């Protein structure tokens, strides 16, 4: 009976397979589209409609296989182009390739390492325990390469490396079913493309749209390259926090109605001692109360809310005048705004560090007085621009102290020149500050400007490489 009922059912008949078998069928389908010239056929048919939709391709980097990000990027573009095409638009889509950048040079350098080691008899191992070790070794290798005239050969290797991954990624994108004008792809390394970049840039220059200025950016010392915000990783790091006294000359104190019968100092706090040579100002909050505290032998200017902490960390408790009087008398209180343009002196460089005002200054930690180096941070930079301070950075691309040629009038002490700001792997293992931090601490102590120091655990930016 069951057999008879089955025979009475009117079911559709089709050659469509019951199993998808996508692993086999998708490549065959993509190959079929290519044989048909599907992309060109669609563009020719839609050209008759007169409507065009152009989606410019932000090119992927040619240093490895397609990953989830580039696959998603290309797929989304393909979705949009197909939708627009089915809506009657011609959708020319020219794929591109980003062929420049440090990652390619690093990878090629690693691939060439064994060969270069044999040629130069260098006993170097690129696989260090830290990226900085690896980077330094690669930089040494590249310097040897330059000396032997191998720079051009290295560039050719990078070009070949890029071409290899262009071929690989093209096949992978086609496997994803991406319809594009693969025969007319653009490459950023093509001479014609580079020439267009120069012509476009020249047009900007001719119209007066290009200017030269300085701005602090994240910088990888081992790899000698700028880093985007997205490349920065934050990790816990123990730094040396310091409380530093900036002396206020008596004539300056009198201008602002401050006591001048004994030494007067503005106390700043920072977790980056190595930036002190770049200090050009001290930032106060305009609405915060600042006190002039009499310690007995000197006056200290700090935020009222931070005085107790400064007394504690400065180990000033128990100090008294000969007559037994409590030395921590608050002589007067002023708003930060009332101290604007007061000119303390840099602790070991012969220049002023004027008081400036900034709303980002807080009393959550430190002294309420922020050491300001416009060449070493976004907030400092903004404040420097507001007060027309120099965007001064006495550190070169290798992380060494060096005089900034743009500002010859600003000099750092000769005994700091050439000292590195980078913490080596050995420094990190020994939990030792960088040579620059140690050198600055030594100079501050020698001038009597170092009120206190302490270890400070905080989140600190690291290079992902």
C-alpha positions as CSV (number, residue, x, y, z in Angstrom):
1,X,0.0,0.0,0.0
2,X,2.8,2.4,0.9
3,X,4.5,1.7,-2.4
4,X,1.3,2.6,-4.3
5,X,0.9,5.9,-2.5
6,X,4.5,7.0,-3.3
7,X,3.8,6.4,-6.9
8,X,0.8,8.8,-6.8
9,X,2.9,11.8,-5.5
10,X,3.6,14.5,-8.1
11,X,7.1,15.5,-7.1
12,X,9.4,17.8,-9.2
13,X,12.2,16.2,-11.0
14,X,15.6,17.9,-11.2
15,X,19.2,17.2,-12.0
16,X,20.2,19.5,-9.1
17,X,22.5,17.4,-6.9
18,X,21.3,16.4,-3.4
19,X,24.7,17.3,-1.9
20,X,26.3,20.7,-2.2
21,X,29.9,19.4,-2.5
22,X,31.1,23.1,-2.2
23,X,34.7,22.2,-1.9
24,X,34.6,20.8,-5.4
25,X,31.8,22.9,-7.0
26,X,32.9,26.4,-5.9
27,X,36.3,26.3,-7.6
28,X,34.6,24.9,-10.7
29,X,32.0,27.7,-10.6
30,X,34.7,30.4,-10.2
31,X,36.6,28.9,-13.1
32,X,33.4,28.8,-15.2
33,X,32.9,32.5,-14.5
34,X,36.4,33.3,-15.6
35,X,36.0,31.3,-18.8
36,X,32.8,33.1,-19.6
37,X,34.5,36.5,-18.9
38,X,31.6,37.2,-16.6
39,X,33.0,40.4,-15.1
40,X,33.6,41.9,-18.6
41,X,30.2,40.7,-19.9
42,X,28.4,42.4,-17.0
43,X,30.3,45.7,-17.4
44,X,29.5,45.7,-21.2
45,X,25.8,45.1,-20.6
46,X,25.5,47.7,-17.9
47,X,27.4,50.2,-20.0
48,X,24.3,50.7,-22.1
49,X,22.3,52.0,-19.1
50,X,24.6,55.1,-18.6
51,X,24.7,54.8,-14.8
52,X,28.1,54.1,-13.2
53,X,28.9,53.2,-9.6
54,X,32.7,53.2,-8.7
55,X,33.9,51.7,-5.5
56,X,37.6,52.4,-5.0
57,X,39.6,49.6,-3.6
58,X,41.7,50.3,-0.5
59,X,44.5,47.8,-1.2
60,X,45.5,45.0,1.1
61,X,49.2,44.6,2.1
62,X,51.2,42.1,0.1
63,X,53.0,40.3,2.9
64,X,51.0,37.1,3.5
65,X,47.9,35.1,2.9
66,X,44.4,36.6,2.9
67,X,43.2,36.8,6.5
68,X,39.7,37.3,8.0
69,X,40.0,41.0,7.8
70,X,41.0,41.3,4.1
71,X,38.5,38.5,3.2
72,X,35.6,40.4,4.9
73,X,36.7,43.7,3.3
74,X,36.8,42.3,-0.2
75,X,33.5,40.3,0.3
76,X,31.6,43.3,1.5
77,X,32.8,45.3,-1.5
78,X,31.7,42.5,-3.7
79,X,28.3,42.4,-2.1
80,X,27.8,46.1,-2.8
81,X,29.1,45.9,-6.3
82,X,26.8,43.0,-7.1
83,X,23.8,44.8,-5.6
84,X,24.5,47.9,-7.6
85,X,25.0,45.9,-10.8
86,X,21.7,44.2,-10.3
87,X,20.2,47.6,-9.8
88,X,21.3,48.6,-13.3
89,X,24.7,50.3,-12.7
90,X,27.9,49.6,-14.4
91,X,30.3,48.7,-11.5
92,X,34.0,48.9,-12.6
93,X,36.1,47.5,-9.8
94,X,39.9,47.7,-10.1
95,X,41.7,45.8,-7.3
96,X,44.9,47.2,-5.8
97,X,47.9,46.1,-3.9
98,X,49.8,48.0,-1.2
99,X,53.4,46.9,-1.8
100,X,55.4,49.2,0.5
101,X,56.2,49.1,4.1
102,X,58.5,47.9,6.9
103,X,56.9,44.4,7.4
104,X,58.0,43.4,3.9
105,X,61.5,44.5,4.5
106,X,61.6,42.7,7.8
107,X,60.4,39.5,6.3
108,X,62.8,39.6,3.4
109,X,65.6,40.5,5.8
110,X,64.8,37.4,7.8
111,X,64.7,35.2,4.7
112,X,68.1,36.6,3.6
113,X,69.6,36.3,7.1
114,X,71.4,33.0,6.6
115,X,72.8,34.1,3.3
116,X,74.0,37.4,4.7
117,X,75.5,35.6,7.7
118,X,77.5,33.4,5.4
119,X,78.7,36.3,3.3
120,X,79.7,38.5,6.2
121,X,80.6,35.8,8.7
122,X,78.3,37.4,11.3
123,X,77.3,35.3,14.2
124,X,73.9,36.8,14.7
125,X,70.6,35.1,15.5
126,X,67.4,37.0,14.5
127,X,65.2,35.0,16.8
128,X,65.7,37.0,20.0
129,X,63.6,36.7,23.1
130,X,62.2,40.3,22.5
131,X,61.3,42.1,19.3
132,X,63.9,44.8,20.1
133,X,66.7,42.3,20.1
134,X,65.6,40.9,16.7
135,X,65.2,44.5,15.3
136,X,68.7,45.5,16.4
137,X,70.2,42.5,14.8
138,X,68.3,43.1,11.5
139,X,69.4,46.7,11.5
140,X,73.0,45.6,11.9
141,X,72.6,43.2,9.0
142,X,71.1,45.9,6.8
143,X,73.9,48.3,7.6
144,X,76.4,45.6,6.4
145,X,74.2,45.2,3.4
146,X,74.4,48.9,2.7
147,X,78.2,48.9,3.0
148,X,78.5,46.1,0.5
149,X,76.2,47.8,-2.0
150,X,73.4,45.3,-1.5
151,X,70.6,47.8,-0.9
152,X,69.4,47.5,-4.5
153,X,69.4,43.8,-4.3
154,X,67.4,44.0,-1.1
155,X,64.8,46.1,-2.9
156,X,64.6,43.6,-5.7
157,X,64.0,40.9,-3.2
158,X,61.2,42.9,-1.6
159,X,59.7,43.4,-5.1
160,X,59.8,39.7,-5.8
161,X,58.4,38.9,-2.4
162,X,55.5,41.3,-3.0
163,X,54.8,39.8,-6.4
164,X,54.6,36.3,-4.9
165,X,51.9,37.3,-2.4
166,X,50.0,39.3,-5.1
167,X,49.7,36.1,-7.1
168,X,48.7,34.1,-4.0
169,X,46.1,36.6,-2.8
170,X,44.7,37.0,-6.3
171,X,44.0,33.3,-6.4
172,X,42.5,33.4,-2.9
173,X,40.2,36.3,-3.7
174,X,39.0,34.6,-6.9
175,X,38.3,31.5,-4.8
176,X,36.1,33.7,-2.7
177,X,34.1,34.6,-5.8
178,X,35.2,38.2,-6.0
179,X,34.4,39.7,-9.4
180,X,37.0,42.4,-10.4
181,X,39.1,43.7,-13.2
182,X,42.0,41.4,-12.3
183,X,43.8,42.1,-15.5
184,X,44.2,45.8,-14.8
185,X,45.0,45.7,-11.1
186,X,47.1,48.6,-9.7
187,X,50.2,48.2,-7.6
188,X,51.6,51.0,-5.4
189,X,55.2,50.0,-6.4
190,X,54.5,50.5,-10.1
191,X,56.6,53.5,-11.5
192,X,53.5,55.0,-13.1
193,X,51.6,54.8,-9.8
194,X,54.5,56.4,-7.9
195,X,54.7,59.1,-10.6
196,X,51.0,59.9,-10.1
197,X,51.6,60.2,-6.4
198,X,54.4,62.7,-7.0
199,X,52.3,64.7,-9.5
200,X,49.4,64.9,-7.1
201,X,51.6,65.9,-4.2
202,X,53.2,68.6,-6.5
203,X,49.7,70.0,-7.2
204,X,49.1,70.3,-3.4
205,X,52.4,72.1,-3.0
206,X,51.6,74.5,-5.9
207,X,48.3,75.4,-4.3
208,X,50.0,76.1,-1.0
209,X,48.3,73.3,0.8
210,X,51.5,71.7,2.1
211,X,53.4,73.0,5.1
212,X,56.2,71.6,7.3
213,X,55.7,71.3,11.0
214,X,56.4,69.1,13.9
215,X,54.0,66.9,15.9
216,X,54.8,64.1,18.4
217,X,53.8,60.6,17.2
218,X,54.4,57.1,18.6
219,X,57.7,55.9,17.4
220,X,59.3,52.4,17.5
221,X,63.0,52.9,18.3
222,X,64.1,49.3,17.4
223,X,62.3,49.4,14.1
224,X,62.9,53.2,13.4
225,X,59.3,53.7,12.2
226,X,56.3,55.7,13.2
227,X,53.4,53.7,14.8
228,X,49.7,54.3,14.3
229,X,47.4,54.5,17.3
230,X,46.0,51.1,16.4
231,X,49.5,49.5,16.6
232,X,50.0,50.6,20.2
233,X,49.5,48.0,22.9
234,X,49.3,48.9,26.6
235,X,51.0,46.7,29.2
236,X,51.7,47.0,32.9
237,X,55.1,48.6,33.4
238,X,57.1,49.8,36.5
239,X,58.5,53.2,35.9
240,X,60.5,55.6,38.1
241,X,58.2,58.4,39.3
242,X,60.0,61.6,40.3
243,X,59.1,64.8,42.2
244,X,61.2,67.6,40.8
245,X,61.8,71.1,42.1
246,X,61.8,74.0,39.5
247,X,63.4,77.1,41.2
248,X,61.5,80.4,41.0
249,X,63.9,83.4,40.8
250,X,63.3,86.0,43.5
251,X,62.5,88.7,40.9
252,X,59.8,86.4,39.4
253,X,58.4,85.6,42.9
254,X,58.0,89.3,43.7
255,X,56.2,90.0,40.4
256,X,53.5,87.6,41.4
257,X,53.3,88.5,45.1
258,X,55.1,85.3,46.2
259,X,57.5,85.1,49.2
260,X,61.2,85.6,48.2
261,X,62.9,85.5,51.6
262,X,64.0,81.9,51.0
263,X,64.2,79.6,48.0
264,X,60.9,79.0,46.2
265,X,60.2,76.0,44.0
266,X,57.3,74.7,41.9
267,X,57.2,70.9,42.3
268,X,56.3,68.7,39.3
269,X,55.7,65.0,39.1
270,X,56.4,62.7,36.2
271,X,56.8,59.0,35.4
272,X,59.1,59.7,32.4
273,X,62.3,61.2,33.7
274,X,64.0,60.9,30.3
275,X,61.7,63.7,29.0
276,X,62.9,66.3,31.5
277,X,65.5,67.6,29.0
278,X,62.7,68.5,26.7
279,X,60.7,70.4,29.3
280,X,59.6,73.8,28.2
281,X,56.8,74.6,30.6
282,X,54.8,73.6,33.7
283,X,51.0,73.2,33.4
284,X,48.6,74.1,36.2
285,X,44.8,73.9,36.2
286,X,43.3,77.4,36.2
287,X,40.7,76.7,38.8
288,X,42.7,74.5,41.2
289,X,44.0,76.0,44.5
290,X,47.8,76.0,44.8
291,X,49.5,76.6,48.1
292,X,52.9,78.1,49.0
293,X,54.0,75.7,51.8
294,X,56.8,76.8,54.1
295,X,59.0,73.7,54.9
296,X,61.4,75.7,57.0
297,X,64.3,75.9,54.6
298,X,62.3,76.6,51.4
299,X,58.9,77.2,49.9
300,X,57.1,74.6,47.7
301,X,54.3,75.4,45.4
302,X,51.9,72.4,44.9
303,X,48.2,71.9,44.6
304,X,46.5,72.2,48.0
305,X,45.0,68.7,47.7
306,X,48.4,67.2,47.0
307,X,50.5,68.9,49.8
308,X,50.1,66.0,52.3
309,X,51.3,63.5,49.7
310,X,54.3,65.6,48.7
311,X,55.3,66.0,52.4
312,X,55.1,62.2,52.8
313,X,57.0,61.2,49.7
314,X,59.5,63.9,50.1
315,X,60.3,62.5,53.6
316,X,59.8,66.0,55.0
317,X,57.9,64.9,58.1
318,X,59.7,65.6,61.4
319,X,61.6,68.7,60.1
320,X,61.2,71.7,62.3
321,X,62.5,75.1,62.7
322,X,65.1,75.6,65.5
323,X,62.4,77.1,67.7
324,X,60.2,74.0,67.3
325,X,57.7,75.7,65.1
326,X,55.8,73.5,62.6
327,X,57.6,74.2,59.3
328,X,54.6,73.4,57.1
329,X,52.9,76.7,57.2
330,X,50.8,77.6,54.3
331,X,52.0,81.1,53.5
332,X,49.3,81.8,50.8
333,X,46.9,80.2,48.4
334,X,46.4,81.1,44.7
335,X,44.4,79.8,41.9
336,X,46.4,78.3,39.0
337,X,45.2,81.1,36.7
338,X,46.9,83.7,39.0
339,X,50.3,82.0,38.4
340,X,50.1,82.0,34.6
341,X,53.4,83.2,33.0
342,X,55.4,82.8,36.3
343,X,58.8,81.7,35.0
344,X,60.6,79.0,37.1
345,X,63.9,77.8,35.8
346,X,64.7,74.4,34.3
347,X,66.5,72.3,37.0
348,X,69.7,71.7,34.9
349,X,69.4,73.7,31.7
350,X,69.7,77.4,31.5
351,X,66.2,78.4,30.4
352,X,62.8,79.2,31.8
353,X,59.9,76.8,32.2
354,X,57.0,79.2,32.3
355,X,53.7,78.4,34.0
356,X,50.9,77.6,31.4
357,X,47.3,76.6,32.0
358,X,45.6,73.4,30.9
359,X,42.2,71.8,31.8
360,X,43.6,68.3,31.7
361,X,45.7,68.8,34.8
362,X,44.2,66.8,37.8
363,X,44.9,66.4,41.5
364,X,44.3,62.7,41.5
365,X,48.1,62.1,41.7
366,X,51.3,63.9,41.5
367,X,51.5,67.5,42.5
368,X,48.9,69.2,40.4
369,X,51.8,70.8,38.4
370,X,52.5,68.9,35.1
371,X,55.9,68.8,33.5
372,X,55.2,69.8,29.9
373,X,57.3,68.8,26.9
374,X,55.5,69.7,23.6
375,X,57.6,67.3,21.6
376,X,56.7,64.3,23.8
377,X,52.9,63.9,24.0
378,X,49.5,64.9,22.6
379,X,48.4,67.0,25.6
380,X,51.8,68.7,25.8
381,X,51.7,69.3,22.1
382,X,48.3,71.0,22.2
383,X,49.4,73.2,25.1
384,X,52.6,74.0,23.3
385,X,50.7,75.1,20.2
386,X,48.4,77.3,22.4
387,X,51.3,79.0,24.0
388,X,53.5,79.1,20.9
389,X,56.2,76.9,22.5
390,X,58.7,75.0,20.3
391,X,57.7,71.4,19.4
392,X,61.1,70.3,20.7
393,X,62.3,66.7,20.8
394,X,66.0,66.2,21.7
395,X,65.8,62.5,20.8
396,X,66.8,61.1,17.4
397,X,65.3,58.2,15.5
398,X,67.5,55.7,17.2
399,X,66.3,56.8,20.6
400,X,69.5,58.7,21.5
401,X,69.7,62.1,23.1
402,X,70.7,64.6,20.3
403,X,70.3,68.3,19.8
404,X,67.3,69.2,17.7
405,X,68.6,70.9,14.6
406,X,65.4,72.8,14.1
407,X,65.9,74.6,17.4
408,X,69.7,75.3,17.7
409,X,69.0,77.7,20.6
410,X,67.8,74.8,22.7
411,X,70.6,72.6,23.9
412,X,70.9,69.7,26.2
413,X,74.0,69.0,28.3
414,X,76.9,67.5,26.5
415,X,77.1,64.6,29.0
416,X,73.6,63.5,27.9
417,X,74.3,63.4,24.2
418,X,74.2,59.9,22.7
419,X,72.6,58.2,25.8
420,X,69.7,55.9,24.8
421,X,66.2,56.3,26.1
422,X,65.4,52.6,25.2
423,X,65.2,50.0,27.9
424,X,67.1,47.0,26.6
425,X,66.0,43.4,27.2
426,X,68.7,43.2,29.8
427,X,67.3,46.4,31.5
428,X,63.8,44.9,31.6
429,X,65.1,41.6,33.0
430,X,67.0,43.4,35.7
431,X,64.1,45.8,36.3
432,X,66.5,48.6,35.7
433,X,65.6,52.0,34.3
434,X,66.9,53.0,30.8
435,X,70.3,54.7,30.6
436,X,68.6,58.0,29.9
437,X,66.4,57.8,33.0
438,X,69.4,57.0,35.1
439,X,71.4,59.9,33.6
440,X,68.6,62.4,34.2
441,X,68.1,61.2,37.8
442,X,71.8,61.7,38.4
443,X,71.7,65.3,37.1
444,X,68.6,66.1,39.1
445,X,70.2,64.8,42.3
446,X,73.4,66.7,41.6
447,X,71.6,70.0,41.3
448,X,69.4,69.3,44.4
449,X,66.3,69.4,42.3
450,X,65.2,65.8,43.0
451,X,62.8,66.0,45.9
452,X,61.8,62.3,45.8
453,X,61.5,59.2,43.6
454,X,59.5,56.0,43.8
455,X,58.6,53.0,41.7
456,X,55.3,53.4,39.9
457,X,53.3,50.6,38.3
458,X,51.1,51.9,35.5
459,X,49.8,51.1,32.0
460,X,52.5,52.0,29.4
461,X,52.4,52.0,25.6
462,X,54.4,49.2,23.8
463,X,55.2,48.6,20.2
464,X,53.3,45.5,19.0
465,X,56.3,44.4,16.9
